[in-house]
Amino acid sequence: MTNPIFPTLCVVGPGLIGSSVLRRAKLDRSIAHRLIAYDRNPSVLERARALELADVVTDDLTAAVADADCVMLCVPVGAIPEVAAKALPAMKPGAILTDVGSTRRSVLDGVLPFLRPDVAYVPAHPMAGTEHSGPDAGFSTLFEQRWCLLTPIDNTPPNAIARMEALWHAMGARTRIMDVEHHDKVCAIVSHLPHLIAFTICGTADTLADEMRSEVLDFAASGFRDFTRIAASDPTMWRDIFLHNRKALLEVLDRFSDDAKNMADAIRGGDDATIVATIERGRRIRRSLIENKQA
Amino acid sequence: MTNPIFPTLCVVGPGLIGSSVLRRAKLDRSIAHRLIAYDRNPSVLERARALELADVVTDDLTAAVADADCVMLCVPVGAIPEVAAKALPAMKPGAILTDVGSTRRSVLDGVLPFLRPDVAYVPAHPMAGTEHSGPDAGFSTLFEQRWCLLTPIDNTPPNAIARMEALWHAMGARTRIMDVEHHDKVCAIVSHLPHLIAFTICGTADTLADEMRSEVLDFAASGFRDFTRIAASDPTMWRDIFLHNRKALLEVLDRFSDDAKNMADAIRGGDDATIVATIERGRRIRRSLIENKQA
């Protein structure tokens, strides 16, 4: 056997993302020779065992991380600092700590006090997901052709960054290294704001009168259906993301609200030109996505 | 040959919807024995001929509608009254005029002055579509399992309504008869508001600084990608819908804006309970859609 990227990889929280990493690593043993999965939730452990997601499935965090060359935290961003605080003292020197959180500034601030000089911390946010969650929702190709954004802190050993990039390339992803604040702004517009809006519009529909709501469900045209797909995502994960990226998110939400108000004014005033210009801009963005092979 | 629903069916505007109707009717000659397509745009006529969408493809509206037992207007809602005014005097007694517009009150007000007592007007709004437009975008299964909402006016002969329902059932759609105002309210929430929001958020992304915009495109996560898909729809069609359903649309937009503001306040204030409650409502709507086989 050739040397794997990590002899032992430990996934903390084998949900949608974590179980997808494990599934891919099981298919490609050049990623890790030994796979460990930890969770504190008995029903997640039971599913992880039934699905044979890892060589070892355990509810003992200290034991799970002790031998790992890479510990990957796949828990909601609000839980990352607490789990990191518990895992770090048990990790071996030279190991790498990583997480897959969707917000960076707040997680970094939470994790920093617990970091050790002999354990590199290399956060990596894979921009992939579905509206489903839990160990059964994962699949080995989830990260194919998707971006994974690495936001290492100053003085991280280049070798640790390179190994994390190698891991995500082996998952099928493209990687880019990015500044923490920039990461949070980009994700606020491309992911967090769209989710916030999808949740909100579904809530708006839900508050309509009973008779109307039933017809909303009956006649959900494609527009609304796409929104509900986004809005079906895991509540805890998204609550944490919204609260942890609140500054960048509220900035883009403000901007969006202004734009929505301008659009309302244009419709109220019959301002054809503004309406068409807004629609055309949406189409331009779409074309760019298609050219970038993101659509 | 058995009697078709309409011996001759004329589609005015063979775009996404119109060409899909023609494609289905070509496959199922029990819908109509003779198919006529009219457009004023030479490039649409050329594609309609190349695609052999109808037995007759013409740029002569009077000739196109003269023999038709059903004239179906598949043009943007803003153009329906004008086209109806030109078509109606040339139609034969006993024929049915229909359109597929997404807004009803304004179209009805525009068409009413031109109606003839011997031609039934039975509008039917098929709740189906894609982000593509034009004769090449249509396909024969577009209406399968989708709803088609009929909004006949008072004193419409029941037989005319029954024939229009039969046509849409033959298209694979389910039909429901609905009051004009109620139609406009339901569609404002399930279709028009989601589209308005998708256009707006794409516009918001477009106004970001150049560096950021390029990364918005690079890293468009699934959330944003779905929005751009919706936002890729035809500008003229959507401008008309927004302007023609402005009252109902502005009402639901106001309500959505209030809900978005409440969500922003909850995020700003760290109000976990409100955030989770909003997310859970989105998920509930989604589950209902899945139970209703709309997702």
Contacts between the chains, C-beta under 8 A, distances in Angstrom:
chain1	res1	chain2	res2	distance
A	127	B	219	5.7
A	127	B	221	4.6
A	128	B	221	7.7
A	128	B	222	7.6
A	129	B	221	7.4
A	129	B	222	6.4
A	130	B	222	7.5
A	131	B	286	7.7
A	147	B	218	6.8
A	147	B	219	5.3
A	149	B	219	7.1
A	176	B	218	7.7
A	182	B	215	7.9
A	185	B	212	6.8
A	186	B	212	6.7
A	186	B	215	4.9
A	186	B	216	6.7
A	186	B	219	5.8
A	187	B	219	7.5
A	187	B	221	7.5
A	189	B	204	7.3
A	189	B	205	5.6
A	189	B	208	6.5
A	189	B	212	7.5
A	189	B	216	5.7
A	189	B	224	7.5
A	190	B	205	7.6
A	190	B	216	5.4
A	190	B	219	5.4
A	190	B	220	5.2
A	190	B	221	5.3
A	190	B	223	7.0
A	190	B	224	4.5
A	191	B	221	4.0
A	191	B	222	7.9
A	191	B	223	4.7
A	191	B	224	6.5
A	192	B	223	7.9
A	193	B	201	6.8
A	193	B	204	7.9
A	194	B	201	6.4
A	194	B	223	3.5
A	194	B	224	5.1
A	194	B	226	7.4
A	194	B	227	5.4
A	195	B	223	5.2
A	196	B	260	7.7
A	196	B	263	6.3
A	196	B	267	7.9
A	197	B	197	6.0
A	197	B	201	6.5
A	197	B	260	7.0
A	198	B	223	7.2
A	198	B	282	6.5
A	199	B	263	7.4
A	199	B	278	5.3
A	199	B	279	5.1
A	199	B	281	7.7
A	199	B	282	4.3
A	200	B	256	6.6
A	200	B	259	5.0
A	200	B	260	5.0
A	200	B	263	5.3
A	200	B	278	6.5
A	201	B	193	6.7
A	201	B	194	6.5
A	201	B	197	6.5
A	201	B	256	5.9
A	201	B	259	7.9
A	202	B	281	6.0
A	202	B	282	3.5
A	202	B	283	8.0
A	202	B	285	4.5
A	202	B	286	7.1
A	203	B	259	5.6
A	203	B	263	7.9
A	203	B	278	4.7
A	203	B	281	4.5
A	203	B	282	6.2
A	204	B	189	7.3
A	204	B	193	7.8
A	204	B	252	6.9
A	204	B	255	5.5
A	204	B	256	4.6
A	204	B	259	4.9
A	205	B	189	5.6
A	205	B	190	7.5
A	205	B	285	5.9
A	206	B	281	4.5
A	206	B	282	8.0
A	206	B	284	6.8
A	206	B	285	5.7
A	207	B	255	7.3
A	207	B	259	7.6
A	208	B	189	6.5
A	212	B	185	6.8
A	212	B	186	6.7
A	212	B	189	7.5
A	215	B	182	7.9
A	215	B	186	4.9
A	216	B	186	6.6
A	216	B	189	5.7
A	216	B	190	5.4
A	216	B	285	7.9
A	217	B	285	7.3
A	217	B	288	4.9
A	217	B	289	6.0
A	217	B	292	5.2
A	217	B	294	6.8
A	218	B	147	6.8
A	218	B	176	7.7
A	218	B	292	6.6
A	218	B	294	7.5
A	219	B	127	5.6
A	219	B	147	5.2
A	219	B	149	7.0
A	219	B	186	5.8
A	219	B	187	7.5
A	219	B	190	5.4
A	220	B	190	5.2
A	220	B	289	5.6
A	220	B	292	7.8
A	220	B	294	4.7
A	220	B	295	7.7
A	221	B	127	4.6
A	221	B	128	7.7
A	221	B	129	7.4
A	221	B	187	7.5
A	221	B	190	5.3
A	221	B	191	4.0
A	221	B	194	8.0
A	222	B	128	7.6
A	222	B	129	6.3
A	222	B	130	7.5
A	222	B	191	7.9
A	222	B	230	7.6
A	223	B	190	7.0
A	223	B	191	4.8
A	223	B	192	7.9
A	223	B	194	3.5
A	223	B	195	5.1
A	223	B	198	7.2
A	223	B	230	5.5
A	224	B	189	7.5
A	224	B	190	4.5
A	224	B	191	6.5
A	224	B	194	5.0
A	225	B	289	6.6
A	225	B	294	6.4
A	225	B	295	5.8
A	226	B	194	7.4
A	226	B	226	4.6
A	226	B	227	7.9
A	226	B	229	6.9
A	226	B	230	6.0
A	227	B	194	5.4
A	227	B	226	7.9
A	228	B	282	6.8
A	228	B	285	5.5
A	228	B	286	4.1
A	228	B	289	5.5
A	228	B	295	6.5
A	229	B	226	6.9
A	229	B	286	7.1
A	229	B	295	7.0
A	230	B	222	7.6
A	230	B	223	5.5
A	230	B	226	6.0
A	231	B	279	7.4
A	231	B	282	3.1
A	231	B	283	6.5
A	231	B	285	7.1
A	231	B	286	5.9
A	232	B	282	7.1
A	232	B	283	5.5
A	232	B	286	4.2
A	232	B	287	7.9
A	233	B	279	8.0
A	235	B	276	5.3
A	235	B	279	4.2
A	235	B	280	5.8
A	235	B	283	6.9
A	236	B	276	7.7
A	238	B	279	5.6
A	239	B	272	6.3
A	239	B	275	4.8
A	239	B	276	5.3
A	239	B	279	6.6
A	242	B	267	5.0
A	242	B	275	5.9
A	243	B	267	6.4
A	243	B	270	6.1
A	243	B	272	7.5
A	243	B	275	7.2
A	246	B	267	5.1
A	246	B	268	6.7
A	249	B	267	6.6
A	250	B	264	6.0
A	250	B	267	6.4
A	250	B	268	6.2
A	252	B	204	7.0
A	253	B	260	7.1
A	253	B	264	5.4
A	254	B	264	7.8
A	255	B	204	5.5
A	255	B	207	7.4
A	256	B	200	6.6
A	256	B	201	5.9
A	256	B	204	4.6
A	257	B	257	6.8
A	257	B	260	6.4
A	257	B	261	7.4
A	257	B	264	7.8
A	259	B	200	5.0
A	259	B	201	7.9
A	259	B	203	5.6
A	259	B	204	4.9
A	259	B	207	7.6
A	260	B	196	7.7
A	260	B	197	7.1
A	260	B	200	5.0
A	260	B	253	7.1
A	260	B	257	6.4
A	260	B	260	8.0
A	261	B	257	7.3
A	263	B	196	6.3
A	263	B	199	7.4
A	263	B	200	5.3
A	263	B	203	7.9
A	264	B	250	6.0
A	264	B	253	5.5
A	264	B	254	7.8
A	264	B	257	7.8
A	267	B	196	7.9
A	267	B	242	5.0
A	267	B	243	6.4
A	267	B	246	5.2
A	267	B	249	6.6
A	267	B	250	6.4
A	268	B	246	6.7
A	268	B	250	6.2
A	270	B	243	6.1
A	272	B	239	6.3
A	272	B	243	7.5
A	275	B	238	8.0
A	275	B	239	4.8
A	275	B	242	5.9
A	275	B	243	7.2
A	276	B	235	5.3
A	276	B	236	7.7
A	276	B	239	5.3
A	278	B	199	5.3
A	278	B	200	6.5
A	278	B	203	4.8
A	279	B	199	5.1
A	279	B	231	7.4
A	279	B	233	7.9
A	279	B	235	4.2
A	279	B	238	5.6
A	279	B	239	6.6
A	280	B	235	5.8
A	281	B	199	7.7
A	281	B	202	6.0
A	281	B	203	4.5
A	281	B	206	4.5
A	282	B	198	6.6
A	282	B	199	4.4
A	282	B	202	3.4
A	282	B	203	6.2
A	282	B	206	7.9
A	282	B	228	6.8
A	282	B	231	3.1
A	282	B	232	7.1
A	283	B	202	7.9
A	283	B	231	6.5
A	283	B	232	5.4
A	283	B	235	6.9
A	284	B	206	6.7
A	285	B	202	4.5
A	285	B	205	5.9
A	285	B	206	5.7
A	285	B	216	7.9
A	285	B	217	7.4
A	285	B	228	5.4
A	285	B	231	7.1
A	286	B	131	7.7
A	286	B	202	7.1
A	286	B	228	4.1
A	286	B	229	7.0
A	286	B	231	5.9
A	286	B	232	4.1
A	287	B	232	7.9
A	288	B	217	4.9
A	289	B	217	6.1
A	289	B	220	5.6
A	289	B	225	6.5
A	289	B	228	5.5
A	292	B	217	5.2
A	292	B	218	6.6
A	292	B	220	7.8
A	294	B	217	6.7
A	294	B	218	7.5
A	294	B	220	4.7
A	294	B	225	6.4
A	295	B	220	7.7
A	295	B	225	5.8
A	295	B	228	6.5
A	295	B	229	7.0
